[in-house]
Amino acid sequence: MRSYRELFRTPEFTPLFLGSGAQIAAQTVGGLALATQVYRATGSPLLSAVSMFGPSLAQVVGATFLLSGADRLPPRATLAGISLAFAAGTAVLALPGLPLWAVFAVILVTGLIASLGGGVRWGLLNEILAKDGYLLGRSVFNMMSGLMQIAGFATGGLLVTLLSARTTLILSALLYLVSALIVRAGLTARPPRQTGRPSAAQTWRTNARLWSSRPRRLTYLGLWIPNGLVVGCESLFVAYDPGAAGTLFACAALGMLIGDVTVGRLIRPARRARLAAPLLILLAAPYLVFFLRPPLPVTALLATLASAGFAASLVQQEQLMALTPDALAGHALGLHSAGMLTFQGVSAALAGTLAQLTAPATAVTVMAGASLLVTGVLLAAGKSPTLVGTPGRQGESHAA
């Protein structure tokens, strides 16, 4: 599968794509509105930031207890149910006079639910597309996510200004309902990929099975840590240059779009498989220059170049699928998604702490250097095929 036309002609791809787009838009608009509402109520930058990153941090709990459901629940009903749960939770957050503890309780619950949604969605995508189409399909989802976040933040900021944070939360809840309707009407009822009931014990066993393979361990670490540390760099754009933060975020989104199109559409598979390590280096190296505080045109170019390196995750996900049995695809991709978001949230908090103790430019450089160091360690850890791109056989033959 080499063209976008062929991709969108694949049955069920378009409704999954549109439903996911509506959900991301709802998350972005609602997250900005909630952070604004919490900040206005408390005056606390920390609580405001946690209200946005809290769902991501809660995913580590979901990855520990809920992920077995990714392959043991019917995909259509589960995705529609998750969107409905998000709609209900967002509507609760819009209630006037809701105490702060209740706000964070809802955030925790929605974060736990979100940890299951990633595994179900990406496992279904892997099932809908042919084996050679997953990377192209995932790259299109990544591009859509970046564009919807840019549009969502811009629209959310306008809505909060013109209306109110509470009204914007209600509109976000309606977007979640749209997502549920698209999924319910556009997808067919598929059976779960595995039999049996989901449980915390089964989640632990499957996590242990996935983690027992050394190539998969290195793949997960390569997907989670370098990426997360660089997101920590991006989280300091506002502190680094308050007047140009919007420009830097837009340039970063543009770079991610360019990287995903190039790797997902233009580069042949044989060559693509060897690009993960160079892309991980590109992801972090430009941020080392931020220490010198170059002029805005240079920092904007550096942010664009760096974000093209996020395309490394496409190559690594393709490798992860080559190393994982089909029956565990949803769980494996859910573990990747939950771990990635968790590390991004932790890295954002770490970057903010470093910036508070030193300076934003120094913290950006430290986080970028740490990302490069982790990439180097993973490359040296047995010359892992997960980074240099040598395909592995599917199954359990690589267990340590």
C-alpha positions in Angstrom: 0.0 0.0 0.0 1.8 3.1 -1.3 -0.8 5.8 -1.9 -3.2 7.9 0.2 -6.0 7.2 -2.3 -5.6 3.4 -1.7 -5.5 4.0 2.0 -8.8 5.9 2.2 -10.5 3.4 -0.1 -9.8 0.7 2.4 -13.1 -0.3 4.1 -13.5 1.2 7.6 -10.3 3.3 7.5 -12.2 6.6 6.9 -14.7 6.3 9.7 -11.9 5.3 12.1 -9.9 8.3 10.9 -12.8 10.7 11.2 -13.9 9.4 14.6 -10.3 9.7 15.9 -10.0 13.3 14.5 -13.2 14.4 16.3 -11.9 12.9 19.5 -8.5 14.6 19.3 -10.3 17.9 18.6 -12.5 17.4 21.6 -9.5 16.6 23.8 -7.5 19.6 22.6 -10.4 22.1 23.0 -11.5 20.6 26.3 -8.0 20.4 27.7 -7.3 24.1 27.1 -10.7 25.1 28.5 -10.1 23.0 31.6 -6.6 24.3 32.2 -7.9 27.8 31.9 -10.8 27.1 34.3 -8.5 25.6 36.9 -6.0 28.4 36.6 -8.7 31.1 37.0 -10.0 29.2 40.1 -6.7 28.5 41.8 -4.1 30.9 40.3 -1.7 27.9 40.3 0.4 27.2 37.2 1.2 23.8 38.6 -2.5 22.7 39.0 -3.3 24.2 35.6 -0.5 22.1 34.0 -1.5 19.0 35.8 -5.1 19.4 34.7 -3.8 19.1 31.1 -1.1 16.4 31.6 -3.0 14.5 34.3 -4.7 12.2 31.8 -1.4 11.3 30.2 0.2 10.6 33.6 -2.8 8.4 34.6 -2.1 6.2 31.6 0.7 4.3 33.4 -2.0 3.1 35.8 -4.2 2.0 32.9 -1.3 0.2 31.2 -0.8 -1.8 34.4 -4.4 -2.9 35.0 -6.6 -2.4 31.9 -4.6 -3.1 28.7 -5.6 -6.8 28.4 -9.0 -5.4 27.2 -7.4 -4.0 24.1 -7.5 -7.5 22.4 -10.4 -8.9 24.4 -13.1 -6.4 23.8 -15.1 -5.8 20.6 -13.4 -2.8 18.9 -16.5 -0.8 17.6 -18.4 -1.0 20.9 -15.3 -0.2 22.9 -14.3 2.9 20.9 -17.8 4.2 20.9 -18.2 3.6 24.6 -14.9 5.4 25.3 -16.0 8.5 23.4 -19.3 8.4 25.3 -17.4 8.1 28.6 -15.2 11.1 27.7 -18.4 13.1 26.8 -19.9 12.3 30.1 -16.7 13.2 32.0 -16.3 16.5 30.2 -19.9 17.4 30.8 -19.3 16.8 34.6 -16.2 19.1 34.4 -18.5 21.8 33.1 -20.7 21.7 36.1 -20.6 25.0 38.1 -19.1 24.8 41.5 -17.4 21.4 41.1 -14.8 21.0 43.8 -11.2 20.7 42.8 -10.8 17.2 44.2 -13.7 16.1 41.9 -12.1 17.7 38.9 -9.0 15.7 39.4 -10.9 12.5 40.1 -12.6 12.9 36.7 -9.2 13.5 35.1 -7.9 10.3 36.7 -10.8 8.3 35.5 -10.6 9.6 31.9 -6.9 9.0 31.9 -7.5 5.4 32.8 -10.1 5.0 30.1 -7.7 6.6 27.5 -5.0 4.0 28.2 -7.4 1.4 26.9 -8.5 3.4 23.9 -5.0 3.6 22.3 -4.6 -0.2 22.3 -8.1 -0.8 20.8 -7.7 1.9 18.1 -4.2 1.0 16.9 -5.0 -2.7 17.1 -8.0 -2.2 14.9 -6.0 -0.1 12.5 -3.4 -2.9 12.3 -6.4 -5.3 11.6 -8.1 -3.0 9.0 -4.9 -2.4 6.9 -2.7 -4.9 5.1 0.7 -5.5 6.7 2.5 -3.2 4.4 -0.1 -0.4 5.1 0.1 0.1 8.8 3.0 2.6 8.7 1.4 4.7 6.0 -1.9 4.6 7.9 -0.3 5.5 11.2 1.6 8.4 9.5 -1.7 9.8 8.3 -3.1 9.6 11.8 -0.1 11.4 13.1 -0.5 14.2 10.6 -4.1 14.5 11.4 -3.3 14.6 15.1 -0.9 17.5 14.7 -3.2 19.5 12.5 -6.2 18.9 14.8 -4.1 20.0 17.8 -3.1 23.2 16.1 -6.7 23.9 15.0 -8.0 22.8 18.4 -5.8 25.1 20.4 -6.5 28.0 18.2 -10.3 27.4 18.2 -10.3 26.6 21.9 -8.5 29.8 22.8 -11.0 31.8 20.7 -14.0 30.0 22.3 -12.7 30.5 25.8 -12.2 34.2 25.1 -15.5 34.8 23.3 -17.7 32.5 25.4 -16.3 30.9 28.6 -14.3 27.9 29.7 -17.4 26.2 30.9 -19.2 26.7 27.6 -16.2 25.4 25.7 -16.1 22.3 27.8 -19.8 21.6 26.8 -18.9 22.0 23.2 -16.0 19.6 23.7 -18.4 17.1 25.2 -20.6 17.4 22.0 -17.5 16.7 19.9 -17.0 13.5 21.8 -20.6 12.5 21.0 -19.9 13.2 17.3 -16.9 10.9 17.5 -19.0 8.1 19.1 -21.6 8.4 16.4 -19.1 8.3 13.6 -17.5 5.1 15.1 -20.8 3.4 15.7 -22.2 4.2 12.3 -19.0 3.7 10.2 -17.3 0.6 11.7 -18.5 -3.0 11.5 -18.9 -5.2 14.5 -15.7 -7.3 14.8 -15.0 -10.0 17.3 -12.2 -9.5 19.8 -8.8 -10.7 18.7 -8.5 -12.9 21.8 -11.0 -14.8 23.9 -11.3 -14.6 27.6 -12.2 -11.8 30.0 -9.9 -8.7 30.5 -8.4 -8.5 33.9 -5.5 -6.9 35.8 -3.8 -10.3 36.1 -4.0 -10.9 32.4 -2.7 -7.4 31.7 0.3 -8.1 33.9 1.0 -11.4 32.3 0.8 -9.9 28.8 3.0 -7.0 29.8 5.5 -9.4 31.2 5.4 -11.5 28.0 5.9 -8.4 25.8 8.7 -7.2 28.1 10.5 -10.6 28.1 11.8 -10.1 24.6 15.0 -8.1 24.6 14.4 -6.5 21.1 10.9 -5.5 22.2 12.2 -4.0 25.4 14.7 -1.9 23.5 12.0 -0.9 21.0 9.7 0.3 23.7 12.5 2.2 25.5 13.4 3.8 22.1 9.8 4.8 21.5 9.2 6.2 25.0 12.3 8.0 26.3 14.0 10.0 23.6 10.6 11.1 22.3 9.4 12.1 25.8 12.5 14.1 26.6 12.1 16.1 23.5 8.5 16.8 24.3 10.0 18.2 27.5 11.9 20.7 25.3 8.7 21.7 23.5 6.9 22.2 26.8 9.3 25.1 27.5 8.5 27.1 24.4 6.3 29.5 26.3 8.9 30.1 29.0 11.7 30.2 26.4 10.1 32.9 24.2 6.6 33.9 25.4 6.0 36.2 22.4 6.9 33.6 19.8 5.7 30.4 21.5 2.8 30.1 19.0 5.2 30.3 16.1 7.5 27.7 17.6 4.6 25.3 18.2 3.4 25.8 14.6 6.8 25.2 13.2 7.2 22.0 15.3 3.8 20.8 14.0 5.0 21.5 10.4 8.2 19.6 11.0 6.3 16.6 12.3 4.0 16.7 9.2 7.0 16.8 6.9 8.7 13.9 8.7 5.6 11.8 8.6 4.9 12.4 4.9 8.5 11.7 4.0 8.9 8.5 6.0 5.4 7.2 5.6 4.9 7.9 1.9 8.1 8.7 0.0 10.8 6.4 1.4 11.0 2.7 0.3 10.6 0.1 3.1 14.1 -1.3 2.7 15.7 2.1 3.2 13.2 3.3 5.8 14.1 0.4 8.1 17.5 2.0 8.7 16.3 5.5 9.5 15.2 5.2 13.1 18.6 6.0 14.7 19.3 9.0 12.4 15.8 10.3 13.0 16.2 10.0 16.8 19.4 12.0 16.6 17.7 14.7 14.4 14.8 14.8 17.0 17.1 16.1 19.7 20.3 17.6 18.2 18.8 21.0 17.0 17.6 21.8 20.5 21.3 21.9 21.7 21.6 25.2 19.9 18.8 26.8 22.0 21.4 27.4 24.7 22.9 30.1 22.5 19.5 31.8 22.3 19.6 32.4 18.5 17.2 34.8 16.8 13.6 33.7 16.2 14.1 32.6 12.5 16.8 30.3 13.5 14.9 28.8 16.5 11.9 28.3 14.3 14.0 26.5 11.7 15.6 24.3 14.4 12.1 23.4 15.9 11.0 22.4 12.4 14.0 20.2 11.8 13.9 18.6 15.1 10.2 17.7 14.9 10.8 15.9 11.6 12.6 13.4 13.8 9.4 12.3 15.4 8.9 10.1 12.3 11.4 7.7 14.0 8.3 6.4 15.9 6.8 5.2 12.6 9.8 3.0 11.9 9.9 1.7 15.4 6.2 0.9 15.5 6.6 -1.1 12.3 9.5 -3.0 13.9 7.4 -3.5 17.0 4.7 -5.1 14.9 7.2 -7.4 13.3 8.3 -8.6 16.7 4.8 -9.1 18.1 2.2 -11.9 17.5 -0.9 -10.6 15.7 -3.1 -11.7 18.7 -1.2 -9.2 20.9 -1.1 -6.3 18.5 -3.6 -4.2 20.3 -2.1 -4.7 23.7 1.4 -4.1 22.3 0.4 -0.8 20.6 -1.6 0.2 23.7 1.5 -0.3 25.9 3.5 1.8 23.4 0.8 4.6 23.5 0.4 4.6 27.3 4.1 4.5 27.9 4.8 7.3 25.4 2.2 9.6 26.9 3.4 8.9 30.4 7.0 9.7 29.6 5.9 12.9 27.8 4.0 14.0 30.9 6.9 13.2 33.2 9.4 14.9 30.9 7.3 18.1 30.8 7.2 18.2 34.6 11.0 17.5 34.7 11.7 20.2 32.1 9.6 22.7 34.0 11.5 21.9 37.2 14.9 22.3 35.5 13.8 25.6 34.0 12.6 26.8 37.4 16.0 26.0 38.9 18.2 27.2 36.0 16.8 28.9 32.9 14.5 27.7 30.1 17.3 27.7 27.5 19.5 25.6 29.8 16.7 23.2 30.5 16.0 22.7 26.8 19.6 21.9 26.2 19.8 19.5 29.1 16.7 17.6 28.0 18.0 17.4 24.4 21.3 16.1 25.6 19.6 13.5 27.7 17.6 12.4 24.7 20.8 11.9 22.6 22.4 10.1 25.5 19.5 7.6 25.8 19.6 7.0 22.1 23.3 6.3 22.2 22.9 3.9 25.2 20.1 2.0 23.4 22.3 1.7 20.2 25.1 0.4 22.3 22.9 -2.1 24.1 23.7 -5.1 22.0 23.4 -3.2 18.7 19.7 -3.5 18.8 17.8 -4.2 15.5 15.0 -2.1 16.8 17.1 1.0 16.2 19.2 0.1 13.2 16.2 -1.4 11.5 17.1 -5.1 10.9 13.7 -6.8 10.7 13.0 -9.4 13.4 10.8 -12.4 13.0 7.3 -12.3 14.4 6.7 -14.2 17.7 8.7 -15.1 20.8 11.9 -16.3 19.3 13.8 -13.2 20.5 13.1 -13.7 24.2 16.1 -13.0 26.4 
